[in-house]
Amino acid sequence: MKTLAIIGAGYVGLTTACGMASLGHDVICIDIDAEKIDRLKAGHMPIYEPGLCLDGVRFTTEISSVKNADFIFICVGTPSQESGAVDMSYYDAALEAMKPYLNPHAIIINKSTVPVGTAARASLVLGMPVVSNPEFLREGQAVHDFQNPDRIVLGGDKFNTRAVAALYGSIHRVFFMSPESAELTKYAANCMLATRISFANEIARICDDTGANVVDVMEAVGADKRIGPDFLKAGIGYGGSCFPKDVRAMINAYESPIIGGVDSINQLQIIMMVTKILQRSLKFDEPIKEIAIWGRSFKPGTDDTRESPAVELFNNLKQYANIALHDPITNPGGMYDILCGADALVIATDHDEYKNPDFTYMRALMKRPLIFDGRNIYARTDTPGFEVVGVGYRRGL
């Protein structure tokens, strides 16, 4: 058992703290937000993450607690600036705050997503080596991902990286590399996943123009073992706290036509869905004025609405119509209740609750049998009596 200090009680910090405690380590989590720490001490989880358990984790606002730690994980936020550059103010503040209290034999680990070269810069500030150990957690499945990682990436010298690897146990696939390579691996991975999503959305646009069905097309494309099916779903775009931020950070730091195109396509998805709704509205004698939206979080299984396409869609549509919103996690209640008198239903998040609804009941409630399927969850579903306009497919026109 080792003594670990986790700096930052956000999503990454809490998942790391709880995961390491479950492995038997002595863990203390430090955050400057006194109200959050008080809630955590009382056993209240500030984030929605199924299976995350606070057992075995101590909480404090005292940065001096790092003095007793063998390993110190930096897990503070690194949000985007308006330019797309990474805001390193929280990270730099953490370095300065911990510096007077460091055990000279402690190992410092970067979990935060940071620009290439940050570990080297932090080493100069602290006067000791810093290991890069980026996280690859999926919101809603973070506990599973911590316990069953595809890989652990460690950048730094041989002694320190092996010591960090030992914290996780001996059953995982570990990649040892330079800190710079580890830092870039995180950005490259997220940009690759975002690229696949934007590629599927570009094909969806072509499907809209030609009458092809993007779900059929991408399923066949993904059946190729060289390609695979993951992250090839068309829709109203990616969101959350990682993909948009990391894509913009790469665009800001490096010239990349491909990554720039990925971002441009993603920004178009909301515009294209709003355009479809407005164009369809023009074909009615009375325009669409009452819209129900199912979904608010950026993806299913989480309450995170940061850079959520669903929220952006809501903000765009509210200038044209009255909007009623449901989300099983962020805006719970009766999902059917908001359909009463609705001119249209928009699927903005593909929560499981929305995948097999009672279409007969929905038809009775709604003023018009019209669905805009922003997540293509009904592309293979019989929707009797409904006109469905998806992203790269349509039915019932």
N, C-alpha and C positions, 0 to 999 in steps of 0.2 A: 504494500500500500504506500502510495506517495501522497504528499500534501500539495494540493492544486489551488491556485487562486484564479478565478475567472473574472476578468474586468469587463463589465457590461452585462446587464440583465435583460437584454432584448432577446429576439428570437434565437440568434446563434448562441449567445451566451448562456441562456437557460437550457437550451438543448444540450450544449456541451457540458454544462455543470451537472445536469441530471443524468446524462449518459455516463460521464466519468464516475459519478457517485454509484451508479448501478454496477460498475465494474469493481467496486470496493475501495476506491480512492477517497481520501479525506478532502472534501471540496468546500471552499468558501467562495461565494459570488459577491462581487463588489459593484455597486452602482451609486452614482451621485444623486439619484432621484429618491429622496427619503420616503416619499409617499409610496412609491412602488416597492421599496424594500420592506416597509411596514406591512403592506399587503402580502408580500411573499412570506414574511415571518409568520403571518396569520394563516398561511396555507392557501392563499388565493392566487391562482394562476392568472397573470395579466394577458396571456395570449391563448388562443384556441389551438390546441395541438393534441389530438387524441393519443392517449397512452403516456403522456409526459407526466412524470411523478417527481415531486419535490423532496421525497424522502432522502435523507442523508446529506442534504445540501444546507449549509449555513449561509446567512445573508447579512450584509453590513454595508454601511456607507463609508467606512473607514479604509482609505487606500493604504494606510500603514499596515494593514493585515497582510500585504504581500511579503512582509519581512520574514514570515515563517514558511513561505511556500518553496517547494522544490521546483515547481513548474508554474509559470504564469502565462495564461492564455489571454491575449488581447482580442476582445470580441465587441468592440464599440462600432457604432454606425459610421458608414462612410457614404453619405448621400450625394446626390448629384447637385452641382451648382447649375445655374441657369445656362451656362455655356456648355454643359455636359461634362465638364471637368469634375474630378472627385473632390469633395469637400473633406479635407483631412483635419479639420479643426478639432473634432472629438478625439481623433487618434493622437494628434500631437499633444493635446491636453492630458491624455492618459499617460503618455511617456513622461511628461514633465512632472506629473503628480506622483508617479510611482518611483521615479529616479532616486529620491533621497532614502527610500526604504528597502531597496533591493538587497537581497542576499547575494553576495558575489558568486555563489555557486549555483544560483537558480538558473533555469533555462527559460528563456522568453520565447513565446510562440505567437505568431500572427495568425489569428483565425479570420479577422476582418478581411474583406475584399479590398485590396489596396493596389495602387499603381506599381508597375514593375520598378524595382529599385528601392522600395520602401524598407525592406528588411535591412539592406545595407545602410540606409540613412539612419534607421532606428538604432542600429549597432553603434554608429558613431555617437549618437545622442546619449545612449545609455552606457557606453564604454564596455559592452559585452555582446557576445553573439546573439543573433535573433534568428529563429527558425521560422520558415514559412510553411504553414499547414492549412491550406484553404479548405473551406467546408463545401460539401456538395449535397446539402440537405434539401429535400422537397417538402414544402409546406403541406401539412396534412399527412405526411408519411415520414416525418423526421425521425421518430423513434426507431422505426424499421430501418431507415437509412443509416442511422448511427450504429445500430447493432449489426447490420449486414451491408457494409459499404461495398460499392463496386471496386473502389480502390482508396488507398490513403496516400496522399501526395505530401512529401516532406522535402523541403529545400534548406540546405545548410551543410555544416561540416559533419563528418562521419560520426563523431562521438555524440553530438547533440541530437542529430536526427534519429540515431538508433535508440537513444534514451526515450525520445518522444514516441517512437514506434512501439516500444515496450509497454507504454501506458494502455495501448489499445488491445494488447494480447498478441498472440502469435498466429492467428488463423486468417489474417487478412492479407490481401495483395497490396504491397507497399512499393511505391515508386520513389526512389531517392534521386535527388537532382540538386541543381543550384537554387538559391532563393529566387533568383530572377526567373528561372524556368518554372518554378512552382507558382509564382505570382501570375505569370502569363497563362499557365494551364487553366486557372480558374476563369479568366476572361475568355480564353479560346473555347472552353467547353460551353459556356453560356451563349457565346456568339454562334457556335455551331448549332445549338438547339434552336435558337431564335431564327437562324438561317433556314432550317428545315420548315419551321412554321410559316415563315414568309414565302418560301418556295411553294408550299401547298396553297397559300392564299393567292399567289400569282397564277398558279394553274387554275384555281377556282375562278378567277376573273376570265380566263380563256374559256372555261366551261360555260360561264354565263353568256359569253358571246356566241358560242357554238352549239349550245344545247346539250353538251356532254354533262355527265354527273361526276363531280369531283370526288365523291366518296368511292365510287367504283374505280375511278382512275387511280387514285392514290393507294387504294388497297392492292391493286394489281402491281403498281410500282413498288410498294413496300414489300411485296412477296419475294422480290429479288433479294437473295441473301446478302448481296453486296451493299444493299441499301437498308433494308429492315423497315418495319412499320412505324416505329416510335416517332412522335413529334411531326407527323405528316398529316395532321388534321387541320383542314381549313376552318376559318371562323372569323370573328370580329377582331382578332389580334391577340397578341400576348400582353401580359401586364405583370403586376407584382413589384416586389422590391428589388429584384435581381436583373432579369433580362433587359428591361428598358434602361436601367442605370448602367449596366455593364456595356451594353451596346453603345450607348452615348459616350461612355468613357473612352472606348476604343476609337470611336470616330474623332473625338477631341484630341486624342494623343497621337494618332497615327493616320496616315492617308490610306484609306481602304475603300475602294469603290464597292466591293461586295458588301461589307458591313454597312456602309452608307445606304445601299439599296435595301438591305434588310429593314432598316429603320424607316425608310420612306414608305415601303410597302405596308408596314405595320400601321403607320399613321393614316394611311388611306382607308384602312378597313372600316373604321367607324363612319367616315365620310360616305363610303360606298353603301353601307347599310342604311344610313339616314336618307341617302338619295333614293334607294329602292322604295323606302316607305313613302317618301313624298311623291315619287312618280306614280306609285300605285294609288295614292290618295287622289290624285288628279283625275283618275278614271271613274271615280264615284260621283254621283250627283251631289252628295254631301261629303265633304272631306273628312278624313280621319281626325277625330278630335279627342277620343278617349283611348288611351293606350295602356295596356297592362304589361309590365316587365317582370319576367321571372329571372331572378339572379342579380346579385350586387357585388359579391366578392370576385376577385380576379380569376379564381378557378374553384372547382368544387372541393369540399372537404376543409375549407379554411374560412376564417372571418376577415381575412386581410383584403382591404379594399384599396391598398396603395397602387396607384396607376392602373386601376381596374378598368378594362374596356367597358364593362357594364355601367360603371359610374359615368364615364365619358359619354356613353350613349345616352344615358338619362339626361345629362346636362345639355346635350345637343337637341334632344327631342322635346324638352319641356318648353322651348320657345314656340313650338308648333302645336302642342296638344297638352291635355291634362294627363298626368302620368300617375299610375298606381304601381307600387313596387312590392315585391315579395322576395325574400331570401330565407331559406330554412335556418340559417345561422345568424345572419346580421339583422334581418327583418322578418322574424318568424310570425306565424299567424296562419290564417286560412289561405292557401295558395289559390283556391277556387274563388274565394270571396272577392278578390280584386278583378275578376273577369266579368262581373255583373255590368252589362251595358257597354262592354269594351268593343271598340271598333277593330282592334287588333291586339294580338299577343306577341310580344317579342321575347325570344329565348336569349338571354345574355350570359348566363353561366350554366354549364351542363351538370348541375346537381343531379344526383340519382333520383331524387323525388320527382323530377320533371320528365323522366324518360318514358314512363308508361302511365300517363294520366288517363282519366275517363273522358274520352273525346265526346261521347254522347252528352254527358253532363256539361262539358265545356260549351258545346254547340248551343245548348239550351240557355246558357247564361249570357253568351256574348251577342252583341248586336250584329256583328259580322263574323263569319267563319274564316278568319284570316290570321295566319301565323307567319311571323318573320323569324326564321330559325337561324339565329346568329351563331349557333354551335353545332349545327347539322345533326342534331340528335334524332330527328325524325326522317332522315334520308332513307332509312330502311324500315320505317314503321308505317303501318296502315293508319291513315288519319281521315276516317270517313267524314265526308261533308265539308272538309276544310281545304282551302287554298293555302299552300305552304310555299313560301319563298325563302330559300336557304342561301348559303354562301357557296355558289357553284352548283346549285341544283334548284329545281322548282317542280311543283306538282299541283295539279288541280286547276290550272288556268283554263 
